[in-house]
């Protein structure tokens, strides 16, 4: 790691430039200005520190003399890697962090894709996953995994990330030691730039809303959960944008929220009861993922609601795509194998000596897979029968 003490400059600099220099040095070491990325422009740095560009130029020159910046012809200075020297291996060593566990169908698909990308590289891959005991335990286990990458002298890792801002220090520490990261499905936390591969959730959810509207549904509700992941917010945004495209608003926004380790079906029954209590009752539902959609569908049927005759349901993920005909749920089908393959390719490219200077976010299209949970609205004058509760 770089030394945060007084800079080792070839000539004295002004006190104001010294202050800016210390701040810039700290931001580089902590990963706020990542290695192999251009430093912000002189104008931006001057505004950031409320000083003149002349002072910034003086501080940046001192940083360059310390070896913390690299100069490429015609381009802004680039932040140098601060990692200690390591013996370069002929084959990379990488870690993979999966969610919720390695046996999960989606996690297995991502791992298959990573293994495809690793063919011919000779890479050794260490796989780990959340213990899935509680959310707090999972986040803590993820932080331990990230720190273990440094101890194991890993070159990089692919993360299905959970920890949000809480595990940001662990990420920064590992990057400071030369570990490269690629994130899948969930975006990197704010303040940590990295390569990312996932689904174009906004557009896919927008198309899912359009599908319900094309079937004649105008009273449509959204069922989300308490997950704060970027994917959840993106799907919500896309759904509401799809309604807005047609001049509609959601009749309700409901939350699937199991309490104290209760069975998921109990939480789904509460959602079903809320749906049945709405007046007018929705004829269409967009649900944040297939796991929730399937238990809500089961709960609605328990209460006597006919799916799709009385209410159409669209999920997200493609959890049952392996069933004949794609399963009983209309859903957005994600290609997790391709996500894993693209993530592996991004990581191995990042480990090359001529790695790209900028981080890339790759978003994959996901088609709508029609199942048995959506149908044409029976009649424009259809009125739900009396509340079966």
C-alpha positions in Angstrom: 0.0 0.0 0.0 1.1 3.6 -0.6 2.4 5.7 2.3 0.1 8.5 3.4 2.9 10.4 5.0 4.6 13.5 3.5 5.0 13.3 -0.2 8.4 12.4 -1.6 8.6 15.2 -4.2 11.7 16.4 -6.1 11.1 20.0 -5.2 9.0 21.9 -2.6 5.4 22.7 -3.5 3.1 25.4 -2.1 1.2 24.7 1.2 -2.1 24.8 -0.7 -0.9 22.3 -3.3 0.4 20.2 -0.4 -3.1 20.0 1.0 -4.6 19.0 -2.3 -1.8 16.5 -2.8 -2.6 14.8 0.5 -6.2 14.6 -0.3 -5.6 13.2 -3.8 -3.2 10.6 -2.4 -5.7 9.5 0.1 -8.5 9.2 -2.5 -6.2 7.1 -4.7 -5.2 4.7 -1.9 -8.8 4.3 -0.7 -9.9 3.5 -4.3 -12.1 6.5 -4.8 -9.9 7.2 -7.9 -9.4 3.6 -9.1 -6.1 2.3 -10.6 -5.8 2.3 -14.4 -8.5 5.0 -14.7 -7.9 8.6 -15.8 -7.7 11.2 -13.0 -10.5 13.7 -13.1 -9.7 16.8 -15.2 -7.8 19.8 -13.8 -11.1 21.8 -14.0 -13.0 19.1 -12.1 -10.3 18.8 -9.4 -10.1 22.6 -9.0 -13.8 22.8 -8.4 -13.7 19.8 -6.1 -11.0 21.4 -3.9 -12.0 25.0 -4.4 -8.5 26.0 -5.7 -7.1 27.3 -8.9 -6.1 25.0 -11.7 -2.5 26.2 -11.2 -2.6 24.7 -7.7 -4.1 21.5 -9.0 -1.4 21.2 -11.7 1.3 21.6 -9.0 -0.3 18.8 -6.8 -0.8 16.5 -9.8 2.8 17.0 -10.9 4.0 16.0 -7.4 1.8 12.9 -7.5 3.3 11.9 -10.8 6.8 12.3 -9.4 5.8 9.8 -6.7 4.8 7.3 -9.3 1.1 7.4 -8.4 0.1 8.7 -11.9 1.1 7.6 -15.4 1.1 9.9 -18.4 -0.1 8.7 -21.8 0.4 10.8 -24.9 -2.7 13.0 -25.6 -4.6 11.7 -22.6 -5.2 12.7 -19.0 -2.9 11.2 -16.4 -3.9 7.7 -15.3 -3.9 6.4 -11.8 -1.1 3.9 -11.4 -1.6 0.5 -9.7 -0.7 0.7 -6.0 -0.5 -3.1 -5.6 2.7 -4.5 -4.3 4.8 -6.5 -6.8 3.6 -10.0 -7.3 5.1 -12.9 -9.2 3.3 -13.0 -12.5 1.7 -16.4 -13.0 1.2 -18.1 -16.3 -2.3 -19.0 -15.2 -4.6 -16.7 -13.2 -6.1 -17.5 -9.8 -9.6 -16.2 -9.4 -12.4 -16.4 -6.9 -16.2 -16.6 -7.5 -18.8 -15.5 -4.9 -22.3 -16.9 -5.6 -25.8 -16.1 -4.3 -27.8 -17.6 -2.7 -25.8 -20.9 -2.9 -23.8 -23.0 -5.4 -26.7 -25.4 -5.9 -29.1 -22.7 -7.0 -30.0 -23.0 -10.7 -29.0 -19.5 -11.6 -25.8 -19.6 -9.6 -24.9 -22.9 -11.4 -25.6 -21.3 -14.7 -23.3 -18.4 -14.0 -20.6 -20.8 -12.9 -21.0 -22.7 -16.2 -20.5 -19.6 -18.1 -17.4 -18.6 -16.1 -16.0 -22.1 -16.8 -16.6 -21.6 -20.5 -14.7 -18.3 -20.4 -11.8 -19.9 -18.5 -11.2 -22.6 -21.1 -7.6 -22.4 -22.3 -6.5 -19.9 -19.7 -5.3 -22.6 -17.2 -7.1 -20.5 -14.5 -7.7 -22.0 -11.0 -11.1 -21.1 -9.7 -12.1 -21.0 -6.0 -15.9 -21.0 -5.5 -17.6 -19.7 -2.4 -21.2 -18.8 -1.5 -23.2 -17.2 1.2 -24.1 -19.5 4.1 -27.8 -18.4 3.7 -28.5 -18.4 7.4 -29.5 -14.7 7.7 -28.8 -11.6 5.6 -26.4 -10.3 8.2 -24.4 -13.6 8.2 -24.3 -13.6 4.4 -23.0 -10.0 4.2 -20.3 -10.8 6.8 -19.3 -13.9 5.0 -19.0 -12.0 1.8 -16.6 -9.5 3.5 -14.5 -12.4 4.7 -14.4 -13.9 1.2 -13.2 -10.6 -0.3 -10.4 -10.2 2.3 -9.4 -13.9 1.8 -8.7 -13.0 -1.8 -5.7 -11.0 -0.6 -4.5 -13.7 1.7 -4.7 -16.3 -1.1 -3.0 -13.9 -3.5 -5.9 -14.2 -6.0 -5.6 -12.1 -9.1 -9.3 -11.3 -9.4 -12.9 -12.3 -8.5 -16.4 -12.4 -9.9 -19.0 -11.3 -7.3 -22.7 -11.7 -7.1 -22.6 -8.9 -4.6 -24.7 -8.5 -1.5 -23.0 -6.1 0.9 -23.9 -2.7 -0.5 -21.9 0.1 1.2 -21.2 -2.1 4.2 -18.5 -4.2 2.4 -17.1 -1.3 0.5 -14.0 -1.1 2.8 -13.2 -4.8 2.1 -13.5 -4.1 -1.7 -11.2 -1.1 -1.5 -8.6 -2.9 0.6 -8.5 -5.8 -1.9 -8.3 -3.5 -4.9 -5.4 -1.7 -3.2 -3.6 -5.0 -3.1 -4.1 -5.6 -6.8 -7.3 -7.8 -6.8 -9.5 -7.0 -9.9 -13.3 -7.4 -9.7 -16.2 -8.1 -12.0 -19.8 -7.9 -10.7 -22.7 -9.9 -12.0 -26.5 -9.3 -11.7 -26.2 -6.5 -9.1 -24.3 -3.3 -9.8 -21.1 -2.4 -7.8 -21.8 -0.3 -4.8 -21.7 3.5 -5.1 -18.1 4.7 -4.8 -16.6 1.6 -6.3 -16.2 1.5 -10.1 -15.8 -1.9 -11.7 -16.8 -4.1 -14.7 -20.3 -5.3 -14.5 -22.4 -7.9 -16.5 -26.2 -8.2 -16.0 -29.6 -7.9 -17.6 -31.2 -4.8 -19.1 -33.8 -4.9 -16.3 -35.5 -1.6 -17.1 -36.3 -2.5 -20.7 -37.3 -6.0 -19.9 -39.7 -4.9 -17.2 -41.1 -2.3 -19.5 -41.9 -4.9 -22.1 -43.5 -7.1 -19.4 -45.9 -4.2 -18.6 -46.6 -3.7 -22.3 -47.5 -7.4 -22.6 -50.1 -7.1 -19.9 -51.5 -3.9 -21.5 -51.6 -5.6 -24.9 -53.8 -8.3 -23.4 -56.3 -5.7 -22.4 -55.3 -5.2 -18.7 -55.4 -1.7 -17.4 -55.7 -2.4 -13.7 -52.2 -3.7 -12.9 -50.4 -4.0 -9.6 -46.7 -4.3 -8.8 -45.5 -6.9 -6.2 -41.9 -6.2 -5.0 -39.9 -7.3 -2.0 -37.6 -5.7 0.6 -34.4 -6.3 -1.4 -32.5 -3.1 -2.0 -30.4 -4.5 -4.9 -30.1 -2.5 -8.1 -32.0 -5.2 -10.0 -35.1 -4.7 -7.9 -35.2 -0.9 -8.4 -34.5 -1.3 -12.1 -37.4 -3.7 -12.6 -39.7 -1.4 -10.7 -38.6 1.6 -12.7 -39.1 -0.3 -16.0 -42.6 -1.5 -15.0 -43.8 1.9 -14.0 -42.3 3.3 -17.2 -44.2 0.7 -19.2 -47.5 1.8 -17.6 -46.6 5.4 -18.2 -46.1 4.7 -21.9 -49.8 3.7 -22.1 -51.0 6.5 -19.9 -51.7 4.2 -16.9 -50.7 4.1 -13.3 -50.4 1.1 -11.0 -53.5 0.4 -8.9 -51.2 -0.7 -6.0 -47.6 -1.4 -5.0 -47.4 -4.4 -2.7 -44.4 -5.9 -0.8 -43.7 -9.6 -0.3 -42.1 -9.5 3.1 -41.6 -12.8 5.1 -41.3 -12.1 8.8 -39.1 -13.8 11.3 -38.2 -16.8 9.2 -41.9 -17.7 8.5 -42.7 -19.9 5.4 -42.9 -17.9 2.2 -46.4 -19.0 1.5 -47.6 -17.2 4.6 -46.1 -13.9 3.3 -47.7 -14.7 -0.1 -51.1 -15.2 1.5 -50.9 -11.7 3.0 -50.1 -10.3 -0.4 -53.0 -12.3 -1.9 -55.4 -10.9 0.8 -54.2 -7.3 0.0 -54.9 -8.0 -3.7 -58.4 -9.4 -3.0 -59.2 -6.4 -0.8 -58.5 -3.8 -3.5 -61.5 -2.2 -5.2 -61.5 -2.3 -8.1 -59.4 -5.4 -8.0 -56.4 -5.6 -10.4 -56.6 -8.0 -13.3 -52.9 -8.0 -13.9 -49.7 -8.4 -11.7 -46.1 -7.8 -12.4 -43.9 -9.5 -9.8 -40.3 -8.7 -9.1 -39.0 -12.3 -9.5 -40.3 -15.8 -10.2 -39.8 -17.1 -6.7 -42.2 -14.5 -5.4 -44.5 -14.8 -8.4 -45.0 -18.6 -7.9 -45.9 -18.4 -4.2 -48.2 -15.5 -4.8 -49.9 -17.4 -7.7 -50.3 -20.4 -5.3 -51.8 -18.2 -2.6 -54.3 -16.6 -5.0 -55.4 -20.0 -6.1 -55.9 -21.0 -2.5 -58.3 -18.2 -2.1 -60.3 -19.2 -5.1 -58.8 -16.8 -7.7 -58.5 -18.3 -11.2 -55.1 -17.6 -12.9 -55.1 -16.4 -15.7 -58.9 -16.2 -16.1 -59.4 -13.7 -13.4 -55.8 -12.3 -12.9 -52.7 -12.5 -15.1 -49.3 -12.7 -13.6 -45.9 -11.9 -15.1 -42.7 -12.8 -13.2 -39.0 -12.2 -13.9 -36.0 -14.6 -14.2 -37.1 -17.7 -16.1 -36.7 -19.9 -13.1 -38.7 -22.8 -14.7 -37.4 -22.6 -18.3 -36.2 -26.2 -18.1 -39.8 -27.5 -17.9 -41.6 -28.5 -21.1 -43.1 -25.4 -22.7 -41.2 -23.2 -20.3 -43.3 -23.8 -17.2 -46.6 -22.4 -16.1 -45.4 -18.8 -15.6 -45.1 -16.0 -18.1 -41.8 -14.4 -17.2 -38.8 -12.5 -18.4 -36.1 -15.1 -19.0 -32.5 -14.2 -18.1 -29.6 -16.0 -19.7 -27.4 -16.5 -16.6 -25.0 -18.8 -18.5 -24.1 -15.9 -20.9 -23.9 -13.5 -17.9 -21.3 -15.8 -16.4 -19.4 -16.2 -19.7 -19.2 -12.4 -20.3 -18.1 -11.8 -16.7 -15.4 -14.4 -17.1 -14.2 -12.8 -20.3 -14.2 -9.4 -18.7 -12.1 -10.6 -15.8 -9.5 -12.4 -17.8 -9.2 -9.3 -20.1 -8.8 -7.1 -16.9 -5.9 -9.3 -15.8 -4.0 -8.8 -19.1 -1.0 -6.3 -19.1 -2.9 -4.2 -21.7 -6.1 -4.2 -19.8 -8.6 -1.5 -20.8 -8.4 1.8 -18.9 -12.2 2.1 -18.6 -14.6 -0.1 -16.8 -17.5 -1.6 -18.9 -21.1 -2.3 -18.0 -22.5 -5.0 -20.2 -26.3 -5.4 -20.3 -27.9 -8.4 -21.9 -31.4 -8.5 -23.5 -33.9 -10.9 -21.9 -36.9 -12.1 -23.9 -40.4 -12.5 -22.5 -41.3 -16.2 -22.2 -45.0 -16.9 -22.5 -46.4 -19.4 -20.0 -49.9 -20.2 -18.7 -50.2 -17.3 -16.2 -51.3 -14.6 -18.7 -54.3 -14.4 -21.0 -56.5 -11.9 -22.8 -58.8 -9.9 -20.4 -62.1 -11.7 -20.7 -64.2 -8.6 -21.4 -63.7 -4.9 -21.2 -66.7 -4.9 -18.9 -65.4 -7.7 -16.7 -66.1 -7.3 -13.1 -64.5 -9.5 -10.4 -66.8 -11.7 -8.4 -67.4 -11.1 -4.8 -64.4 -11.2 -2.5 -64.0 -14.9 -1.7 -62.6 -14.0 1.8 
